[in-house]
């Protein structure tokens, strides 16, 4: 797990991550499974630094909402909480196939009461050399 407290700000200044990983896809035929729950308050960190694949859906853009994009739509950054899961299988010692799943929602929805949940999946084929 990880915990962050931005002492320079008085509100919406905490972030945490709790998760577990089983295995390591290092050799042919091995697996790696990861699950994490993430919570990043809007003022916890610079909005440009967190994983931009983990985000929520903004109906409109609000100033200082932790949104690192422009206009409405999906945005990574801060002001988001939710789940991350990943499964990796080593096809060969130097080639892995991974599937990542993200499900995030805004902590402070923009506009208030909107459905801000965003889910997406990514598939990676990684060759290590």
VENBELKA-V581038 format. One record per helix or strand of 2 or more residues. SS is the DSSP state (hx for helix, st for strand). FROM is the first residue (numbers start at 0). TO is the last residue. Records with the same first field share a line. If there is no record, write none. Layout:
SS = FROM-TO / FROM-TO
This chain:
st = 1-4 / 13-22 / 30-39 / 54-57 / 72-76 / 79-91 / 94-105 / 117-126
